[in-house]
Amino acid sequence: MNNRKNGLFRNSLFYIVVFLLIMGVIYFFQGNNSHSQSQDIQTSQFIQKLNSNKIKNFSVQPSGGVYKITGTYREAQKVKPSSGFTIGSTNSSTKVTKFSTSVLQNNDTVAEITKAAKSNNVKMNTKPEESSGFWVNILVYVLPLLIFVFFFYMMMGQAGQGGGNGRVMNFGKTKAKPADSKDNKVRFSDVAGEEEEKQELVEVVEFLKDPRKFNALGARIPSGVLLEGPPGTGKTLLAKAVAGEAGVPFYSISGSDFVEMFVGVGASRVRDLFDQAKKNAPSIIFIDEIDAVGRQRGAGMGGGHDEREQTLNQLLVEMDGFTGNEGVIVMAATNRSDVLDPALLRPGRFDRKILVGRPDVKGREAILRVHAKNKPLAGDVDLKEIAKQTPGFVGADLENLLNEAALLAARRNKTAVDAADLDEAEDRVIAGPAKRDRVISKKERNTVAYHEAGHTIVGLVLNEARVVHKVTIVPRGRAGGYAIMLPREDQMLLSKKDAMEQIAGLMGGRTAEELIFDSESSGASNDFEQATQLARAMVTQYGMSDKLGTVQLESPGSQPFAGAAYGQGPAYSQETAATIDSEVRRIINEAHENAREIIEAHREQHKIIAEALLKYETLDEKQILSLFKTGKMPEKDDQSEFPSEKAATFEESKKELERREAERHQELEDQAKSDADSTGDASETIASQTDDDTQQKPDDSDKE
């Protein structure tokens, strides 16, 4: 605490000295400026100059027991500079046009001045004594000073706004504030597809609410929980759910909020954050994207004492140091746990590491149901089927999928989201919006059709692990066309046979181009990229090469961050690298040859599917299987439910939608009219029956 006070005092003293220097410079230049225009003279000099007719006019004003006289010379007078040191003075003399002096209040002196003024015809003026001279001086001299101090304070406030809400010298304070539980509406019921992860965090919440049953068994709650996993899997959403369920102070901050342009600010903010959390214990601190400050120390080309490492050191001490952090649980989220410092990951700091991975088919269905609560779905929508069609999708992708489908339904003037909207939304999320207006030459269109038909034929023959879901030649994004192959079921393991089939399917497009057109195009570049990555993983990671054996030569996942292994080459020799290249090439060549044999054996079906693609542009699973087995399209109504999809431009699409909307309104009006007519007929029948009844009643009364 004393160090903080001394630092604050030293900083304040520095700013005070700077302020005084600035004010001195301003006063000096103002004094020089005033001396250059006016001169203070003695009473005798004033009377002498008045008698010499050198004065043009003057004013007399009582002031504090004397007469203060100010006036103007007829001609500018030369004045010798003072003997002291003057900054910026280069001339030997200075000219002045005004003067000021003071004389005693006696009758002789006043009579002498009046006589000299009359004889030389000098204008003489009198002024009343100033009653508020002191306050005028205050206003003239002090007010500019106060304005300057105010602007100086504001500038320093802006400099410290990073951490102190605009207050000077408070940029070392943390930005995190306790979250209001009333504003946070997220609960564990809103998090789907992560049941095991939720159970781990429910335990943390229970300990914060009732720690007695844990303490009775001698259990110590984890001091830190690290949520790791790919982007979009719901790590931050889980933290929000913990905040909503816990009912304790919840401090949320991003890793990048610790680091500023000032040295030491990050460490200061970490200290302040934990101080606040300890004062309000039990509490939770959530650090999002902790890899911004938690990267491994000493990695890279820089020194070891940069701002980020100071912040990390302070974080390590606060999480498990001498002082401890009793009652404070630290949660953190990252998708780059491989670059975090080992000291941060050890037990005692982050005791529990929860992998928030990609959801399986059951989890995807649960996530879809959560996000579909506020969306009206048509009867033909099967969320279970959509979950099967979206392997590898994370929670953010599925939410985006349903949102895109809702946008498409609104664009088509529908009242509910149907299966066609969701199917189009899948394509948009995977490959981007369709570019039907793009001009494509006939030759390129044929090439793309036979290319995608090649993928389809190989996928249909080698269908043990994957199923051809859809194939299209409608360009989307950077792709001129694509074929979607979905796994029959979610796979955690990849066998060598499945990997070879996938590579053969990827090589089917280029193989078809070679067989049909006897040429090669650049359209297969993405296929080669995926095939090469898979083949290299088989050789270097999965141990599926007989020459290299069961060894791992490269680590799976993302590449290490820059500088982690600066100056280090691969962990194998050049001979091994050459063997890896030859094995990758062998695997791809075998898959290429396998694809060639399949397409040559099914040339007729390949041609039928390609011609169907040229005619219909998009084929689904049912149509592909029908063409492959019977050579014909399945029977269905050719009229499209959405003719606006066939429109080439937005204007045509808009006109088509308006026409269909007018037809719909006309049908509703006709139906309402027919209902009204039927109601009128029924009312006439009821009225005639009523008349008959009234006619019968008098007869009955006559009888009585």
C-alpha positions in Angstrom: 0.0 0.0 0.0 2.9 2.4 0.8 4.5 1.7 -2.5 1.2 2.6 -4.3 0.9 5.8 -2.3 4.5 6.8 -3.0 4.0 6.0 -6.7 0.9 8.1 -6.8 2.6 11.0 -5.0 5.6 10.9 -7.3 3.4 10.9 -10.4 1.3 13.8 -9.0 4.4 15.8 -8.1 5.6 15.3 -11.7 2.4 16.7 -13.2 2.4 19.6 -10.7 6.0 20.6 -11.8 5.0 20.3 -15.5 2.0 22.5 -14.8 4.0 25.2 -13.0 6.6 25.2 -15.8 3.9 25.8 -18.4 2.3 28.6 -16.4 5.7 30.2 -15.9 6.3 30.2 -19.6 2.9 31.7 -20.3 3.4 34.4 -17.6 6.9 35.2 -19.0 5.6 35.7 -22.5 2.6 37.7 -21.3 5.0 39.9 -19.3 7.3 40.4 -22.3 4.2 41.3 -24.4 3.0 43.8 -21.9 6.5 45.4 -21.5 6.6 45.8 -25.3 3.5 47.9 -25.3 3.6 49.9 -22.0 6.2 51.5 -19.7 6.2 52.3 -16.0 7.8 55.7 -15.3 8.3 57.9 -12.3 6.2 61.0 -11.4 9.1 63.4 -12.2 9.6 61.8 -15.6 5.8 62.1 -16.3 5.8 65.8 -15.4 8.9 66.4 -17.5 7.5 64.6 -20.6 4.2 66.5 -20.1 6.0 69.8 -20.1 8.0 68.7 -23.2 4.7 68.0 -25.0 5.6 64.3 -25.6 2.3 63.1 -24.1 -0.9 62.9 -26.3 -3.4 62.1 -23.6 -3.7 60.6 -20.1 -6.3 59.5 -17.6 -6.3 60.0 -13.8 -8.0 57.4 -11.5 -7.9 57.2 -7.7 -6.6 53.9 -6.5 -5.6 53.0 -3.0 -4.6 56.5 -1.7 -2.8 57.6 -4.9 -3.7 58.7 -8.3 -3.0 56.1 -11.0 -2.2 57.8 -14.3 -2.1 55.9 -17.7 -1.7 57.6 -21.0 -0.3 57.5 -24.6 2.8 59.1 -26.1 2.6 61.3 -29.2 5.4 59.3 -30.6 6.8 55.9 -29.7 9.6 56.2 -27.1 12.7 54.1 -27.1 13.4 52.2 -23.9 16.6 50.4 -22.9 16.1 46.7 -22.0 16.6 45.6 -18.4 20.0 44.3 -17.4 18.7 40.8 -16.6 18.7 37.8 -18.9 15.9 37.9 -21.4 14.9 34.8 -23.5 14.6 35.6 -27.2 15.7 39.3 -26.9 18.0 40.4 -29.7 17.3 44.1 -30.1 19.3 46.7 -28.1 16.2 48.9 -27.4 12.4 48.6 -27.4 9.7 51.1 -28.5 6.6 51.7 -26.4 3.5 53.8 -27.0 1.9 53.8 -23.6 2.9 54.6 -20.1 1.7 54.4 -16.5 2.7 56.1 -13.2 1.4 57.0 -9.8 1.3 60.4 -8.0 0.4 61.4 -4.5 -3.0 62.9 -3.8 -1.9 66.5 -2.9 -3.2 69.7 -4.4 0.2 71.1 -5.5 1.0 68.1 -7.7 -2.5 67.9 -9.2 -2.4 71.7 -10.0 1.0 71.4 -11.6 -0.1 68.5 -13.8 -3.4 70.3 -14.8 -1.4 73.5 -15.7 1.1 71.6 -17.9 -1.8 69.8 -19.6 -3.6 73.0 -20.4 -0.5 74.8 -21.7 0.4 72.0 -24.1 -3.3 71.2 -25.0 -3.1 67.6 -23.7 -6.3 65.8 -23.3 -6.9 64.9 -19.6 -9.6 62.5 -18.5 -10.7 61.3 -15.0 -12.0 57.9 -14.0 -13.8 56.9 -10.8 -12.1 54.7 -8.3 -12.6 50.9 -9.0 -14.8 49.4 -6.3 -14.3 45.7 -7.5 -10.8 45.8 -8.7 -9.9 42.7 -6.7 -12.6 40.6 -8.2 -11.9 41.9 -11.7 -8.3 40.8 -11.3 -9.4 37.4 -10.1 -11.7 37.1 -13.1 -9.0 38.2 -15.6 -6.1 36.2 -14.2 -7.5 33.3 -12.2 -10.3 32.2 -14.6 -8.0 31.3 -17.5 -5.9 29.4 -15.0 -8.9 27.4 -13.9 -10.0 26.7 -17.4 -6.5 25.4 -18.2 -6.4 23.2 -15.2 -9.9 21.8 -16.2 -8.7 20.9 -19.7 -5.5 19.4 -18.3 -7.6 17.2 -15.9 -9.8 16.1 -18.8 -6.9 15.1 -20.9 -5.4 13.0 -18.1 -8.8 11.5 -17.5 -8.9 10.3 -21.2 -5.5 8.8 -20.7 -6.6 6.8 -17.7 -10.0 5.9 -19.2 -8.8 2.4 -20.0 -9.3 1.1 -16.5 -10.7 3.9 -14.3 -13.9 5.0 -16.0 -12.3 8.4 -16.9 -10.6 9.0 -13.6 -6.9 10.1 -13.6 -4.4 7.4 -12.7 -7.1 4.7 -12.5 -6.2 2.8 -15.7 -4.7 0.0 -13.5 -8.2 -0.9 -12.2 -10.0 -3.9 -13.7 -12.9 -3.4 -16.1 -14.8 -6.4 -14.7 -17.9 -5.7 -12.7 -20.2 -8.2 -11.0 -22.8 -9.4 -13.4 -26.4 -8.7 -12.5 -28.2 -12.1 -12.2 -31.5 -10.4 -13.2 -30.0 -9.5 -16.6 -28.6 -12.9 -17.3 -31.5 -15.2 -18.4 -29.3 -18.1 -19.5 -29.7 -21.3 -17.5 -28.4 -24.9 -17.8 -31.7 -25.8 -19.5 -30.7 -23.5 -22.3 -27.5 -25.4 -22.9 -28.1 -28.6 -24.9 -25.9 -31.4 -26.2 -23.3 -31.1 -23.4 -24.7 -33.1 -20.5 -21.4 -34.3 -19.1 -19.9 -30.8 -19.2 -23.0 -29.4 -17.5 -22.7 -32.0 -14.7 -19.1 -31.0 -14.0 -20.2 -27.4 -13.7 -23.3 -28.1 -11.7 -20.9 -29.5 -9.0 -19.1 -26.1 -8.9 -22.4 -24.3 -8.5 -23.6 -26.7 -5.7 -20.3 -26.1 -3.8 -20.8 -22.3 -4.0 -24.4 -22.6 -2.7 -23.8 -25.3 -0.1 -20.1 -26.2 0.6 -20.9 -28.1 3.8 -21.5 -31.5 2.2 -18.2 -31.3 0.3 -16.3 -30.1 3.4 -17.7 -32.9 5.5 -15.9 -35.4 3.2 -12.7 -33.4 3.1 -13.2 -32.5 -0.5 -11.6 -29.4 -2.0 -13.5 -27.7 -4.8 -11.4 -27.2 -7.9 -9.9 -23.7 -7.8 -9.9 -23.4 -11.6 -12.0 -24.8 -14.4 -10.7 -24.6 -18.0 -13.2 -25.0 -20.8 -11.4 -26.0 -24.0 -12.7 -26.9 -27.4 -13.2 -25.8 -31.0 -14.8 -22.4 -31.6 -18.6 -22.2 -31.4 -19.1 -25.3 -29.2 -20.7 -23.2 -26.3 -17.9 -22.5 -23.9 -19.0 -19.0 -23.2 -22.6 -20.1 -23.1 -21.7 -22.6 -20.3 -20.1 -19.8 -18.3 -23.2 -17.7 -18.7 -25.3 -20.6 -17.5 -23.1 -21.0 -14.4 -23.5 -17.2 -13.7 -27.2 -17.5 -14.1 -27.5 -20.6 -11.8 -24.9 -19.7 -9.1 -26.4 -16.6 -7.7 -23.0 -15.4 -6.6 -21.0 -12.4 -7.9 -19.7 -13.3 -11.3 -16.8 -11.3 -12.8 -16.5 -11.7 -16.6 -13.5 -10.3 -18.5 -11.6 -11.1 -21.8 -8.0 -12.0 -21.8 -7.1 -9.0 -24.0 -8.6 -6.6 -21.5 -5.6 -7.0 -19.2 -3.1 -5.7 -21.7 -2.8 -2.0 -22.5 -0.1 0.4 -23.8 1.1 1.1 -20.3 3.7 -1.2 -18.7 2.4 -3.0 -15.6 -1.3 -2.3 -16.2 -2.1 -6.0 -16.9 -0.6 -7.2 -13.6 -2.3 -4.3 -11.8 -5.7 -5.2 -13.2 -5.2 -8.9 -12.3 -4.5 -7.9 -8.7 -7.5 -5.5 -8.6 -9.8 -8.2 -10.1 -8.9 -10.8 -7.5 -9.1 -8.2 -4.7 -12.7 -7.4 -5.7 -13.6 -11.1 -6.1 -12.1 -12.0 -2.6 -14.0 -9.1 -1.0 -17.3 -10.6 -2.4 -16.4 -14.3 -1.9 -17.7 -16.8 -2.7 -17.5 -15.5 -6.3 -16.6 -16.7 -9.8 -14.1 -15.1 -12.2 -14.5 -15.9 -15.9 -11.7 -15.1 -18.3 -12.7 -15.6 -21.9 -9.9 -16.3 -24.5 -7.3 -16.8 -21.8 -4.7 -17.6 -24.4 -4.3 -13.9 -25.0 -2.4 -13.6 -21.7 -1.7 -17.3 -20.9 0.7 -18.2 -23.7 3.8 -20.2 -22.9 6.5 -18.0 -21.4 9.8 -17.7 -23.2 8.3 -18.7 -26.5 9.0 -16.5 -29.5 11.8 -14.2 -30.5 11.1 -11.4 -27.9 12.5 -11.0 -24.4 11.1 -12.7 -21.3 9.9 -9.5 -19.5 7.2 -8.2 -21.8 3.9 -7.0 -20.6 2.0 -10.2 -21.4 4.4 -12.3 -19.3 4.1 -9.9 -16.3 0.4 -10.3 -16.5 0.7 -14.1 -16.7 3.0 -14.2 -13.7 0.6 -12.1 -11.6 -2.2 -14.4 -12.7 -0.2 -17.5 -11.6 0.5 -16.0 -8.2 -3.2 -14.9 -7.6 -4.5 -18.4 -8.5 -2.2 -20.3 -6.3 0.3 -18.2 -4.4 1.1 -17.5 -0.8 -2.0 -15.5 -0.2 -4.4 -18.0 -1.8 -7.8 -17.3 -3.3 -10.2 -18.9 -0.9 -13.8 -18.8 -2.1 -12.9 -17.6 -5.6 -13.3 -20.0 -8.5 -11.6 -19.1 -11.8 -13.2 -20.3 -15.0 -11.5 -19.8 -18.4 -12.3 -20.6 -22.0 -9.9 -21.1 -24.9 -9.7 -22.9 -28.2 -5.9 -23.0 -28.1 -5.0 -25.0 -25.0 -1.9 -26.3 -26.7 -0.2 -22.9 -26.4 -1.0 -22.3 -22.7 1.8 -22.2 -20.2 2.3 -25.5 -18.3 2.4 -23.7 -15.0 -1.2 -22.4 -15.7 -2.5 -25.9 -16.4 -1.1 -27.7 -13.3 -3.4 -28.9 -10.5 -3.9 -26.2 -7.9 -4.6 -23.6 -10.6 -6.8 -25.2 -13.3 -7.5 -28.5 -11.6 -10.4 -29.5 -13.9 -10.1 -29.3 -17.7 -13.4 -29.8 -19.5 -13.3 -30.6 -23.2 -16.3 -29.0 -24.9 -16.2 -30.9 -28.1 -18.3 -31.1 -31.2 -21.7 -32.6 -30.4 -22.8 -36.0 -31.6 -26.1 -36.7 -33.5 -28.1 -36.8 -30.3 -26.5 -33.5 -29.1 -27.1 -31.8 -32.4 -30.8 -32.7 -32.2 -31.0 -31.3 -28.7 -29.3 -28.1 -29.8 -31.6 -27.8 -32.8 -34.7 -28.2 -30.5 -33.4 -25.4 -28.2 -32.9 -23.0 -31.0 -36.2 -23.9 -32.7 -38.3 -22.9 -29.7 -39.1 -19.5 -31.1 -39.4 -20.5 -34.7 -42.6 -21.9 -36.2 -41.7 -25.2 -38.1 -43.8 -26.8 -40.7 -45.0 -30.4 -40.4 -42.4 -31.8 -42.9 -39.4 -30.6 -40.8 -37.6 -33.5 -39.0 -35.0 -32.2 -36.7 -33.6 -35.7 -36.1 -32.9 -36.0 -39.9 -31.3 -32.6 -40.0 -29.1 -33.6 -37.1 -27.9 -36.6 -39.2 -27.2 -34.4 -42.2 -25.0 -32.0 -40.2 -22.0 -34.0 -38.9 -19.2 -31.8 -37.6 -21.6 -28.9 -37.0 -21.1 -27.1 -33.6 -23.8 -25.2 -31.7 -23.0 -21.9 -33.4 -23.3 -23.6 -36.8 -26.7 -25.1 -35.9 -28.0 -21.8 -34.6 -26.9 -20.1 -37.8 -28.5 -22.9 -39.9 -32.0 -22.3 -38.3 -31.6 -18.5 -38.5 -30.7 -18.7 -42.2 -33.8 -21.0 -42.8 -36.0 -18.5 -41.0 -34.6 -15.7 -43.1 -35.3 -17.7 -46.3 -38.8 -18.4 -45.2 -39.4 -14.7 -44.5 -38.0 -13.9 -47.9 -40.4 -16.3 -49.5 -43.4 -14.8 -47.6 -44.1 -17.9 -45.6 -45.6 -18.3 -42.1 -43.5 -21.3 -41.1 -40.1 -22.8 -41.8 -40.3 -25.9 -43.9 -37.9 -28.6 -45.1 -37.1 -26.8 -48.3 -35.9 -23.8 -46.4 -33.7 -25.9 -44.1 -32.2 -27.7 -47.1 -31.3 -24.5 -48.8 -29.9 -23.1 -45.5 -27.6 -26.1 -45.2 -26.2 -25.4 -48.6 -25.7 -21.7 -47.7 -23.9 -22.5 -44.5 -21.7 -25.1 -46.1 -20.8 -23.5 -49.4 -22.4 -20.0 -49.4 -25.3 -18.6 -51.4 -26.1 -19.9 -54.9 -24.8 -17.8 -57.8 -27.4 -18.7 -60.4 -26.8 -15.6 -62.4 -23.2 -16.4 -63.1 -22.4 -16.8 -66.8 -20.8 -20.2 -67.3 -19.7 -21.5 -70.7 -21.2 -24.8 -72.0 -17.8 -26.5 -71.9 -17.2 -25.6 -68.3 -20.7 -26.6 -67.3 -20.2 -30.1 -68.9 -16.8 -30.5 -67.2 -18.4 -29.6 -63.8 -21.3 -32.0 -64.4 -19.1 -35.0 -65.3 -16.7 -34.1 -62.5 -19.4 -34.1 -59.8 -20.9 -37.3 -61.4 -17.5 -38.9 -60.9 -17.6 -38.2 -57.2 -21.1 -39.5 -57.1 -20.4 -42.8 -58.8 -17.4 -43.6 -56.6 -19.4 -42.7 -53.5 -22.3 -44.9 -54.6 -20.1 -47.9 -55.2 -17.9 -47.4 -52.1 -20.9 -46.7 -49.8 -19.9 -48.8 -46.8 -19.1 -45.8 -44.6 -20.6 -42.8 -46.4 -23.8 -42.1 -48.3 -24.2 -39.6 -51.2 -26.6 -37.0 -49.9 -26.7 -34.4 -52.6 -24.9 -33.4 -55.7 -25.2 -30.1 -57.6 -23.6 -28.0 -60.3 -25.0 -24.7 -59.1 -22.0 -22.6 -58.2 -21.8 -21.5 -54.5 -19.0 -19.4 -53.1 -15.7 -20.5 -54.8 -17.0 -23.9 -55.8 -18.4 -24.5 -59.2 -20.3 -27.5 -57.9 -20.0 -30.0 -55.0 -21.2 -33.4 -53.8 -22.1 -34.0 -50.2 -21.1 -37.3 -48.7 -22.5 -38.0 -45.2 -21.3 -40.7 -42.9 -23.9 -43.4 -42.1 -23.4 -42.7 -38.4 -21.2 -40.5 -36.2 -17.6 -41.9 -36.2 -15.1 -41.4 -33.4 -12.5 -43.7 -35.1 -11.3 -43.8 -38.7 -10.3 -47.1 -40.2 -7.8 -47.5 -43.0 -10.4 -48.8 -45.3 -12.7 -45.8 -44.7 -9.8 -43.4 -45.2 -8.9 -45.1 -48.6 -12.6 -44.9 -49.7 -12.7 -41.2 -48.8 -9.6 -40.5 -50.8 -10.9 -42.5 -53.8 -14.1 -40.5 -53.6 -12.1 -37.3 -53.7 -10.2 -38.5 -56.7 -13.3 -39.4 -58.6 -13.8 -35.9 -60.1 -10.3 -35.7 -61.7 -10.6 -39.3 -62.9 -13.9 -38.6 -64.6 -12.4 -35.6 -66.4 -9.5 -37.7 -67.7 -11.7 -40.5 -68.9 -14.5 -38.4 -70.5 -12.6 -35.3 -71.9 -9.0 -36.6 -71.8 -8.0 -33.4 -70.1 -7.3 -32.0 -66.7 -8.7 -28.8 -65.1 -8.1 -26.8 -62.0 -11.5 -27.7 -60.5 -10.0 -30.6 -58.5 -7.5 -28.5 -56.5 -9.6 -28.6 -53.4 -10.1 -32.4 -53.8 -6.3 -32.8 -53.9 -5.8 -30.7 -50.8 -8.2 -32.8 -48.8 -6.9 -36.0 -50.2 -3.3 -35.0 -49.4 -4.1 -34.0 -45.9 -5.9 -37.2 -45.2 -3.1 -39.3 -46.8 -0.4 -37.5 -44.9 -2.3 -38.0 -41.6 -2.5 -41.7 -42.4 1.3 -41.8 -42.8 2.5 -39.5 -40.1 -0.2 -39.7 -37.4 -2.2 -42.9 -37.7 0.6 -45.4 -38.4 -1.2 -46.7 -41.6 2.0 -47.1 -43.6 3.9 -50.4 -43.9 7.2 -48.7 -44.7 7.2 -46.3 -41.8 5.4 -48.5 -39.3 3.4 -47.5 -36.3 5.1 -44.2 -35.4 3.8 -40.7 -35.0 6.0 -38.2 -36.9 3.7 -35.2 -36.7 1.4 -33.9 -34.0 -2.3 -33.7 -34.9 -4.3 -30.5 -34.8 -3.3 -27.0 -35.6 0.2 -25.9 -36.3 2.3 -24.5 -33.4 2.2 -20.8 -32.9 4.9 -18.6 -34.4 8.2 -18.8 -32.5 7.3 -21.9 -30.4 10.0 -24.0 -32.2 11.9 -21.1 -33.8 15.0 -22.4 -35.6 14.0 -26.0 -35.2 13.2 -28.3 -38.1 11.0 -31.4 -38.2 11.7 -34.2 -35.7 12.8 -36.6 -38.4 15.5 -37.0 -40.9 15.5 -36.1 -44.6 15.4 -39.7 -45.6 12.2 -40.1 -43.5 10.7 -37.0 -45.1 11.4 -38.5 -48.5 9.7 -41.7 -47.5 6.7 -39.8 -46.2 6.3 -38.0 -49.5 6.6 -41.3 -51.4 4.0 -43.0 -49.2 1.6 -40.1 -49.5 2.0 -40.2 -53.3 1.5 -44.0 -53.3 -1.8 -43.8 -51.3 -3.2 -41.1 -53.6 -2.2 -43.0 -56.8 -3.8 -46.2 -55.5 -7.0 -44.3 -54.7 -6.8 -42.7 -58.2 -6.5 -46.0 -59.9 -9.4 -47.4 -57.8 -11.6 -44.5 -58.8 -10.7 -45.1 -62.5 -11.7 -48.7 -62.3 -15.1 -47.9 -60.7 -16.0 -45.2 -63.3 -15.0 -47.3 -66.2 -17.1 -50.2 -64.9 -20.1 -47.8 -64.5 -19.7 -45.5 -67.6 -23.4 -45.7 -68.4 -24.7 -44.7 -65.0 -22.0 -42.0 -64.9 -23.3 -40.5 -68.1 -26.9 -40.7 -67.0 -26.2 -38.8 -63.7 -24.1 -36.2 -65.5 -26.9 -35.5 -68.1 -29.4 -35.3 -65.2 -27.2 -32.8 -63.5 -27.0 -30.7 -66.7 -30.8 -30.8 -66.9 -31.9 -30.4 -63.3 -28.7 -28.9 -61.8 -29.3 -30.5 -58.3 -30.0 -34.1 -57.4 -30.9 -35.4 -54.0 -30.3 -38.8 -52.5 -33.6 -40.4 -53.7 -33.0 -39.1 -57.3 -29.4 -40.2 -57.4 -30.3 -43.8 -56.3 -33.1 -44.0 -58.8 -30.8 -42.9 -61.7 -28.1 -45.3 -60.6 -30.5 -48.3 -60.3 -33.1 -47.7 -63.0 -31.6 -44.9 -65.1 -34.7 -42.8 -64.7 -35.8 -40.0 -62.4 -38.3 -40.9 -59.7 -41.9 -40.0 -60.4 -42.9 -36.6 -58.9 -44.7 -33.4 -59.7 -42.4 -31.3 -61.8 -44.0 -28.0 -60.6 -41.6 -26.5 -58.1 -43.0 -25.3 -54.8 -40.8 -22.3 -55.1 -40.7 -21.0 -58.7 -38.8 -18.0 -57.5 -35.7 -20.2 -57.1 -35.5 -20.6 -60.8 -35.6 -16.8 -61.4 -32.3 -15.4 -62.5 -32.5 -12.0 -61.0 -33.9 -10.4 -57.9 -36.6 -8.5 -59.8 -37.9 -11.7 -61.4 -37.9 -13.4 -58.0 -39.8 -10.5 -56.5 -42.4 -10.4 -59.3 -42.9 -14.2 -59.0 -43.5 -13.9 -55.2 -45.9 -11.0 -55.7 -47.8 -13.0 -58.3 -48.1 -16.1 -56.0 -49.2 -13.9 -53.1 -51.9 -12.3 -55.3 -53.1 -15.7 -56.3 -53.2 -16.8 -52.6 -55.2 -13.7 -51.6 -57.6 -14.4 -54.5 -58.1 -18.0 -53.4 -58.8 -16.8 -49.8 -61.4 -14.2 -51.1 -63.1 -16.8 -53.3 -63.2 -19.2 -50.3 -64.6 -16.5 -48.0 -67.3 -15.6 -50.6 -68.3 -19.2 -51.1 -68.6 -19.6 -47.3 -70.7 -16.5 -47.1 -73.0 -17.8 -49.9 -73.5 -21.1 -48.2 -74.2 -19.3 -44.9 -76.8 -17.2 -46.6 -78.6 -20.2 -48.1 -78.7 -21.8 -44.7 -80.1 -18.7 -43.1 -82.8 -18.5 -45.7 -83.8 -22.1 -45.0 -84.0 -21.3 -41.3 -86.1 -18.2 -41.9 -88.6 -20.2 -44.0 -88.9 -22.8 -41.3 -89.6 -20.0 -38.8 -92.3 -18.6 -41.0 -94.0 -22.0 -41.2 -94.0 -22.2 -37.4 -95.5 -18.8 -36.9 -98.3 -19.7 -39.4 -99.2 -22.8 -37.5 -99.5 -21.1 -34.1 -102.8 -19.2 -34.8 -104.5 -22.4 -36.0 -103.6 -24.1 -32.7 -105.1 -21.2 -30.7 -108.3 -21.3 -32.8 -108.7 -24.9 -31.9 -108.4 -24.1 -28.2 
